[in-house]
Amino acid sequence: MSKSFLVFKRKVRAQSTIAAILLGLGISVAVLAAITLIGKFSGNTPTALHYALTGAAAIILSVALYFIFMPSDKRLARRLDSLYSLDEKVSTMVELRNVDSAFAALQREDADTRLGEKPRRAVKSRQLIAGLLVFAISVCFTVGAWLIPVKADDGETPIDEFDKQWLITAIGELITMVENSYVNEGLRESTLNALNSLLDFVEESDYLSEMKAEAITTVLSINSALKTANSAEILSLKLKESSNEKMIALGKELASLSGSASKNALIELGEYVDGVSSDDAVFVADELNSYLASSGIRNDDALYAIFKSLVSAIKDFEDIEDAFDSAAKKLSSEIIVQNVNKSTINIVINKLCNLFGITENDLKAEDPDVDIDIRDPDDQGQIPPDDGVEEPDTNIGSGGLGTGEVVYGSDDMIFDPDTNTYRPFGEMLNDYFAKANEKITDGKTSDEISDAAEEYFGTLFGTNNKDNQ
């Protein structure tokens, strides 16, 4: 084939390739921009699937357009003959390219010479111009679709970016608080999953009403997880169905999540069991066992294990006093944990409700049986006024900082013998609680010390009654 013809062919191929890519990409992006614009009116935003389909469509369309735009050798030859007025010399050369004769060789040489004298820049591509135009229009359309504010059907305007970032920061702080808390593992994991899911939603959404709806779902999910994890309150409902006064008293104390009161109530139940006949004692064991079974508490729950061991001790006629004393210490420790669960999760729930303006009626509209007491702490929640003034924390003696209801560890630096460094007291509070709880559970502390530890940590975690504080 003529060298001059091949030069022109490479140029036309490059033009066709660029035109096909620009047109394919431009059309696909324009379609995605249209979907985005429609989504703003309908309340839906493009997903990762939309972007993936756009990329695939751009590739397929570009390949198809290339084969449409790229002319065959005969079509290109006719185009060059017409463009440079070569009297079909190039077309004849293409027709005779496989003919082996002196006349054909002379004709090809003459056509190649004539074609080589022509300027290549004269070869224009209408498809390339169209591709550039379509791509430019699609880019402008896409930018407009993303940046032009569009009101929702209910007249809601997109949330201000400052307010959105404030919400994102607040949720992030809740996540950090839960991560560093002593909430039991299963509840902590489910709470973190719910909060992270809400955070992702808030980052993607532009409307406060959508965020509020998602936050309501999150609050109900977290509250449900708390109800499942705090088995003391579940079991208390069953125990209060009993006709035994000691069993009813224990149920009431479990419902209050008071560790010392629950421990004393269990000891009193033990004294009752120890003073009745073996048949009556077995009746109590059977009744307690039936409550465990019907309560729905998981078999791996700590409270389930405590009361199940008592059932076995009664039926095996073991030392009732020792069995109940041991169980009472474990119960007190577990109640502290469940108190921390409730205290921490209530902080999360109340913070979310105040952040997104969620009321008890909003929650009941989704779940009529929900029972959540939403507190309204001063200046806590709702997007704050941009007055440049931050409300100071309330000092609670020398124990730490808080709102007056829940006390948090201060930032005073104290020595940590485990790491041989100084750490903030607030950071070490959970470590202290874990160690104390382990000692209480193992029965290595006296009742007096156990009660004092429970009182101390209950005050710090905000789980004691204010009178006790």
C-alpha angles and dihedrals in degrees: 000000000000114000091222091052091050090052091054090044092054090051092050090047091053091049092049092048094050092044092051093049094047093047094044093047093041095052093045093048091047090054091050090049089052090051089050092050092047089047091057090059094043095042095246127118128204114271131212087266091060091053092047092050090048091054092048092047091050092054095046093045093048093052092047093048091049092060090046095049099040107087124216119249092260093050091047091049092052089048092052092046090053095043096050099028093239096157093240093303092135092045090051091048090054091047092050097041092110096039113107106207138112092246092051091047092052091048093051092047092051093047092047091051093048093046093047090059092059122093113250093209089072089072105095128183120217089189091057092051090048090049093052091048095048092046092050092049092047091051091052090046092050094049089049093049092054100040105036107094111233124193119232121240091264092053094255115151123213115275117262112262092234091054091046092053089048090056091047091052092048093051089047090054090052090051091052091048092053092045090055096041129101092237110140115270101252094047092045092052095048091045092050091048091052093047094047090049090051091048091053090049094050091049091054100039127080100192127078093211090059091047091050092052090051091046090054089054089049093050092050091047093050092045090051090051090051092052089052095046096045097069093168092074091046093051092044090065090057095044091054089060089067124104089218110101093211091052091049091049090052090050091053093051092047089053090054091052090224108153099199094042092048090048092052092046090052092049090051089051087052091052089052093050091046091054100049132075121280090252092054090046091052089049089057090048092050091047091049091047092051091051090052091051096046096042093072093229112157118255091235093055115119093227091050090054092049096053093037089058089053091052089053093046092052094047092045090051092235124162098299096196095052092044093052094043091053092045091048092058092049090046092053091051093048092048089056089054092049089046089055089048091054095042094050096043092046088055089052094047095046091046092052092047091051094044094054100029094248116171131196088253090056090055094045090051087064097035116016091193096054116121111197124148107211113205120203107215117194112277091345114130136008117077104297123238112262095239095129092239122118120204111238122236117256114249113229105198111283096313098089145277130307150123095277093263102060121033121210128198115267126238093250109137115237132176118265110204092195094061097023089231139105115257135178112271092231090057092053098044094093091047090055092048092050092053094045092047091052091054093048092048092050090052092239094132133067122249090252093054092043091053091048092050091048091050092048098049092038089058094047093048093045095241101119124090113264091241090060091047 
